[in-house]
């Protein structure tokens, strides 16, 4: 058998107890089967291999000229000497053993002087750079190898000198000050340095060099460096630092979008004796959530749990924060519930984020529950918590509850700041209570501490614009500038939107010029306001022309732009072009919001295309968007329109799942559908529920339900239904009902309601009287007309 001659330095290394073993000494070991195991073994013995060879490569063993499936480390030498000329200790062993007893064969060394060039090129040297061919030594290879070894020794010496100049009591490796050009150090040499330092100088010295190396781009994303450093630390029994290197690898590779590859390697290292830790799991969750890969992170969470990694409170907290920041409240609530179920406690900062996120997305009831839970856990709510809840209540339109929360806030000893007052002013304005908002605004103006800011003025201007009080809005803009406040883009856009809704496009264009003069380039929001106004006025051609002008100025269409265009096409029943814009929106990387989806759902429902509507609705839920009251009402109307009342009822009950409260329009749509489906008892119960909740049914709902009972000759129930109305609505509904019954020649039932109408209102209008008398004559009820004519004529207005 041919062996490589080993020099005196190598012999001394053997005598010091290097981990090289002969085949006979590792019979109990496990045969290496993966590339990672081969690379680990090679790295473990990198120092001795560097001194006895010109290079190595991983591959398969060749026996009798044929390629086998036995993994092996191939060693390249300058020349080969028969083993009979060497002492036993000077021969390269037949087998190398790595950490955990994993072993691999060392075939007969390959002499560079006798190996064909093509054979060398067939070996794959570095899996971090696939497709590249390793550089081949020339006739001067022995001197290059010596230079390489010399450089490795120099770097190791510099690292040790720099390390020991630092204070010895350290929790983390010191920052090295190496007088070494990193460009002169190859990746393989860096690996050799790490392995040598870990074996001879200890884990902390090796780590200090490792952190120095990954400060350079050529090493930072070189995975084999992380693997070798980790396996070396495992060999030293320093598992904590090995986990630290793995976490560093996850962070580094996430920078270049290779998070999954790094995490796979973390899991693979379990085969090398390094089981993933909770800290590593939290590192993966934190980085993955920051990258928006919450589904991937959740899958890794489950896989880690299966592998025996116990998640802690930080693991759950990171998942909650990740979903909250993405606005996926239902998933965040699921993780929060699981976290509390396991007995983990949230801190004040996380509660603040949860309450803010839930309130912002409309889950105010759930936010209030977590607010109470926060107090129950002994945490003290702060101004931000109270303001977030007030914001959510105002956004929902629960102004009374918002002011009650404000009173509780003051009772707890917290003083509301300008942001709290601005939230209340904005809520009052959106509710249409502009005068109340203005009184609160004046309170801020007179305050010494909380003066109105730009956002406060903008909220007040928005309120006046919605009420078409543009003179007051313009006055506030002037006042704002007098106070030294600079209107922002949102302020001008709000005012532009108000003028566009009023049809004052000339003033809107003037404000855009003012923005340009004040170095506020109109953004896409300002363009959207004018485009929306033009479309609603039927000036679509002008709107498209303005949009093209914006594109020439470098603007890009946003979600609102697409929603305006989609809405315009839906109004024209042109769902084909609406879908074209919708798909273009998604391809452009813009995620449609719930308003965009609701617009399309309503359009398909009007066209009785419920399959498309239902698919869009399920997409809404799958994407984590929250269906609104309008979304549900559209679906209910659509199913009632096609006679599928059961599905309509199903969606009605689902409203509560997303915190949606049905209004009179929702109730009216479902009641009409139930009436058409001859489910009058269900319609009647729903009608009573609606009245009990303080909602006022529209005339169509009142008339439809009463008329359906009259059709089956149940005038008594129809009377009971109408009796729950106030006098004005009762008279109005009965007049319409009498005329409708007369048109259907149901004179007998019409007469019953007509008599009741005379009892409550003697001034019957001529239209109702004419309809009733005509129906009586046409049905030959002359006696009925004769008996009523005298009393009726006395009360005609």
Order of alpha helices (4+ residues) and beta strands (2+ residues): beta-alpha-beta-alpha-alpha-beta-beta-beta-beta-beta-beta-alpha-alpha-alpha-alpha-alpha-alpha-alpha-alpha-alpha-alpha-alpha-alpha-alpha-alpha-alpha-alpha-alpha-alpha-alpha-alpha-alpha-alpha-alpha-alpha-alpha-alpha-alpha-alpha-alpha-alpha-alpha-alpha-alpha-alpha-alpha-alpha-alpha-alpha
